Amino acid sequence: MGKVINYLLITAAVVFMGHKVFAGTLHLQKIVKVTYEKQVELKLAGDAINRINFDNQQVMKIIGNINGYQFILSDSGTDLFITPRLPVSKKTDFSVLLGSGDIIDFSLQVVKSSKPYLVKLQFPGECQQPQKSEAVKMIEAMYADIVGKYYVQQINNKTSLASQPKIRMTAYNNYRFGDLQGNSFVLQNTDSKQTLEISLDELAKNFSGIVAVNIRDKKLAPKQKTKAFVVFKREAGA
C-alpha cells in the first residue's frame, strides 16, 4: 500500500485501557518497534472502541480496505478511534496519510475482548527531525512564495469546499517538480455571520492523489481569508 516515509523507526507503546470510559489502571501490554517499510501490526478488541494516538502528527486520510471497521477521527486529527465489525481473528490492512506527507501502514487483527486497546505511536529522538520529503519541501516553498527549482504558473481557478460550500477556494499558483504538482489557494469564509472551521481531512477530501497539505488558519471568522497549500502526485503524461 504505502511506505513509512522520512523516518526509519517508530516506537508504538500499546496499553490496555479500562472499559468504555477509558478510565482505571492502564496495563502496559507490549512495545512494538516499527522498522522501515514494515507494517504496524496491532490487535484490537472486537467489542470495544479502540484508539490509536499519533503523538504530534495529524491524520489526513485513511487509505485502503476499511470495510468492517468504523473510524472516527478526533478534531485535532491526532487520535483515531476504531470499532471492529469483523469476526474474531480476522485481519485487514490499511494505510494512514499524515499531514506531513508520511504514510504509515497497518495490519489489524480482531481479538475477543470487551476492553478497548490504546495504541500510542511515539517517535524516537533520532527521528524527531526527519529528512524532509519533496512534497513537504514544495509545501514550504509555496507557503513562502519561493520559486527556486520549481516551475510556477499563476492561475485563477475558483471552487468551493465540498463539505462547506460557504468556504470559497481560489487557486492562484501552480507549482511543478518531478512527478509532484502543488496548488496554492486563498480560502474565504463567505458567511457574514458564522465562524467556520476547516480540517485537513475536509480539505483533502476535495482532491485525489494528495501527498501533503497545509492550512495557515483552520478557523475563519465571517468574511476572513486564509491560505492553504496542497501537493499531489501527477499522473503519467499529465
C-alpha positions as CSV (number, residue, x, y, z in Angstrom):
1,M,0.0,0.0,0.0
2,G,2.3,2.7,1.0
3,K,5.6,3.2,2.8
4,V,6.7,4.8,6.0
5,I,8.5,7.9,4.7
6,N,11.1,10.2,6.3
7,Y,11.8,8.1,9.3
8,L,13.2,4.6,10.0
9,L,11.8,3.8,13.3
10,I,8.7,4.5,15.4
11,T,8.1,3.0,18.9
12,A,4.5,2.2,19.5
13,A,3.6,1.7,23.1
14,V,0.4,-0.4,23.3
15,V,-1.5,-0.2,26.5
16,F,-4.7,-1.8,27.6
17,M,-7.4,0.6,28.9
18,G,-10.4,0.4,31.2
19,H,-13.7,-0.5,29.7
20,K,-15.9,2.2,27.9
21,V,-14.8,5.3,29.8
22,F,-11.1,4.7,29.2
23,A,-10.5,5.0,33.0
24,G,-8.9,2.9,35.7
25,T,-5.5,1.3,35.7
26,L,-3.6,1.2,32.4
27,H,-1.6,-2.0,31.9
28,L,1.4,-1.9,29.5
29,Q,0.9,-4.8,27.1
30,K,3.9,-4.6,24.8
31,I,6.3,-2.3,23.0
32,V,6.1,-2.5,19.2
33,K,9.1,-1.3,17.1
34,V,8.2,-0.4,13.6
35,T,11.0,-0.6,11.1
36,Y,11.3,1.0,7.6
37,E,8.8,-0.5,5.0
38,K,7.2,-2.8,7.6
39,Q,3.6,-2.7,8.7
40,V,2.5,-1.8,12.2
41,E,0.8,-5.0,13.4
42,L,-1.8,-4.4,16.1
43,K,-4.5,-6.4,17.8
44,L,-7.8,-4.6,18.6
45,A,-10.7,-5.5,20.8
46,G,-13.7,-6.8,18.9
47,D,-16.3,-5.4,21.2
48,A,-14.9,-2.0,22.1
49,I,-13.9,1.4,20.8
50,N,-10.1,1.2,20.4
51,R,-7.8,4.3,20.0
52,I,-4.6,4.9,18.1
53,N,-2.8,8.1,19.1
54,F,-0.4,9.7,16.6
55,D,1.6,11.8,19.0
56,N,2.0,15.3,17.4
57,Q,1.2,14.1,13.9
58,Q,-2.2,14.7,12.2
59,V,-4.1,12.1,10.3
60,M,-5.3,13.4,6.9
61,K,-6.7,10.4,5.2
62,I,-7.4,6.7,5.6
63,I,-6.4,4.6,2.6
64,G,-7.3,1.0,1.7
65,N,-9.9,-1.6,2.7
66,I,-11.7,-0.3,5.7
67,N,-14.9,-2.3,5.3
68,G,-15.7,-4.0,8.6
69,Y,-14.4,-1.1,10.7
70,Q,-15.9,2.1,12.0
71,F,-13.4,5.0,12.1
72,I,-13.8,8.3,14.0
73,L,-11.1,10.9,13.8
74,S,-10.7,13.4,16.7
75,D,-11.0,17.1,15.9
76,S,-7.2,17.6,16.4
77,G,-6.5,14.8,13.9
78,T,-4.1,13.1,16.4
79,D,-6.4,10.3,17.6
80,L,-8.1,7.6,15.5
81,F,-11.0,5.7,17.2
82,I,-11.7,2.3,15.7
83,T,-14.6,-0.1,16.3
84,P,-14.2,-3.5,14.5
85,R,-17.2,-5.1,12.8
86,L,-15.3,-8.2,11.8
87,P,-15.2,-11.7,13.3
88,V,-12.6,-12.6,15.9
89,S,-9.1,-13.4,14.3
90,K,-10.0,-11.6,11.1
91,K,-7.2,-9.4,9.7
92,T,-7.2,-6.4,7.5
93,D,-4.7,-3.9,6.1
94,F,-4.9,-0.2,5.6
95,S,-2.7,2.9,5.5
96,V,-2.9,6.4,7.0
97,L,-1.7,9.5,5.3
98,L,-0.4,12.2,7.7
99,G,-0.3,15.9,7.1
100,S,3.5,15.7,6.8
101,G,3.1,13.6,3.7
102,D,4.2,10.4,5.5
103,I,2.3,7.2,5.1
104,I,2.0,4.6,7.9
105,D,0.9,1.0,7.0
106,F,-1.2,-1.0,9.5
107,S,-2.2,-4.6,9.8
108,L,-5.0,-5.1,12.3
109,Q,-6.3,-8.3,13.9
110,V,-9.5,-8.5,15.8
111,V,-9.4,-10.3,19.2
112,K,-12.2,-11.3,21.5
113,S,-12.4,-8.6,24.2
114,S,-14.8,-6.0,25.5
115,K,-12.0,-3.9,26.9
116,P,-10.5,-1.3,24.4
117,Y,-6.9,-1.1,23.4
118,L,-4.9,2.2,23.3
119,V,-2.1,2.3,20.8
120,K,0.3,5.2,21.2
121,L,2.8,5.9,18.5
122,Q,6.0,7.6,19.7
123,F,8.7,8.9,17.5
124,P,12.2,8.2,18.9
125,G,14.7,11.0,19.5
126,E,16.7,10.4,16.3
127,C,13.6,10.7,14.2
128,Q,12.2,13.9,15.7
129,Q,13.6,15.9,12.8
130,P,13.4,13.5,9.8
131,Q,14.7,14.4,6.4
132,K,12.0,16.3,4.6
133,S,10.2,14.7,1.6
134,E,10.0,16.6,-1.7
135,A,6.2,17.1,-1.0
136,V,7.0,18.9,2.3
137,K,9.7,21.0,0.6
138,M,7.2,22.0,-2.0
139,I,4.6,23.0,0.7
140,E,7.3,25.2,2.3
141,A,8.2,26.8,-1.0
142,M,4.5,27.6,-1.8
143,Y,4.0,28.9,1.8
144,A,6.9,31.3,1.4
145,D,6.2,32.2,-2.3
146,I,9.6,30.9,-3.3
147,V,10.1,29.8,-7.0
148,G,13.6,28.3,-6.7
149,K,13.8,24.9,-8.5
150,Y,10.1,24.8,-9.2
151,Y,8.2,25.6,-12.4
152,V,5.5,28.0,-11.3
153,Q,2.4,29.3,-13.2
154,Q,-0.1,31.8,-12.0
155,I,-3.7,30.6,-12.2
156,N,-7.1,31.8,-11.2
157,N,-9.4,28.8,-10.6
158,K,-12.4,29.2,-8.2
159,T,-14.4,26.5,-6.5
160,S,-15.9,25.7,-3.1
161,L,-15.0,23.3,-0.3
162,A,-17.2,20.2,-0.9
163,S,-18.1,19.8,2.7
164,Q,-18.6,23.5,3.4
165,P,-20.0,25.4,0.3
166,K,-19.6,28.7,2.2
167,I,-15.8,28.3,2.0
168,R,-14.6,29.7,-1.3
169,M,-11.4,28.3,-2.7
170,T,-9.3,30.3,-5.3
171,A,-6.2,28.6,-6.7
172,Y,-3.6,31.3,-7.6
173,N,-0.3,29.4,-8.1
174,N,0.6,26.1,-9.6
175,Y,4.0,24.5,-8.7
176,R,5.6,21.6,-10.5
177,F,8.7,19.5,-9.8
178,G,9.3,15.9,-11.0
179,D,6.1,13.9,-10.5
180,L,4.7,16.4,-8.0
181,Q,2.2,19.3,-8.6
182,G,1.2,21.8,-5.9
183,N,-1.6,24.4,-5.8
184,S,-1.7,27.5,-3.6
185,F,-5.2,28.5,-2.5
186,V,-6.9,31.5,-0.9
187,L,-9.8,30.2,1.3
188,Q,-12.5,32.7,2.3
189,N,-15.4,32.3,4.7
190,T,-18.2,33.9,2.6
191,D,-20.7,33.8,5.5
192,S,-21.3,37.2,7.0
193,K,-22.3,35.9,10.5
194,Q,-20.9,32.5,11.2
195,T,-17.3,31.4,12.1
196,L,-16.4,28.3,10.2
197,E,-13.6,25.7,10.8
198,I,-11.7,23.7,8.2
199,S,-9.9,20.5,8.9
200,L,-7.0,18.9,7.0
201,D,-9.3,15.9,6.3
202,E,-12.0,18.1,4.8
203,L,-9.6,19.9,2.5
204,A,-8.0,16.5,1.5
205,K,-11.4,15.1,0.5
206,N,-11.7,17.8,-2.1
207,F,-8.9,16.2,-4.2
208,S,-7.5,12.9,-5.2
209,G,-3.8,11.8,-5.1
210,I,-2.9,14.1,-2.3
211,V,0.5,13.6,-0.6
212,A,0.8,16.7,1.6
213,V,-1.4,19.6,2.8
214,N,-1.2,22.7,4.9
215,I,-3.7,25.3,6.1
216,R,-2.5,28.6,7.8
217,D,-5.7,29.2,9.8
218,K,-8.2,26.4,10.4
219,K,-10.8,28.7,12.0
220,L,-12.2,31.6,9.9
221,A,-14.3,34.4,11.2
222,P,-17.0,35.8,8.9
223,K,-15.5,37.1,5.6
224,Q,-12.0,36.1,6.8
225,K,-9.4,34.7,4.4
226,T,-6.5,32.4,4.8
227,K,-4.2,30.3,2.6
228,A,-3.9,26.6,2.0
229,F,-1.4,24.5,0.1
230,V,-1.9,21.1,-1.5
231,V,0.6,18.8,-3.2
232,F,-0.5,15.9,-5.5
233,K,1.2,13.1,-7.4
234,R,0.9,13.9,-11.1
235,E,-0.4,11.1,-13.3
236,A,1.9,9.9,-16.1
237,G,1.7,12.2,-19.1
238,A,0.0,15.0,-17.2
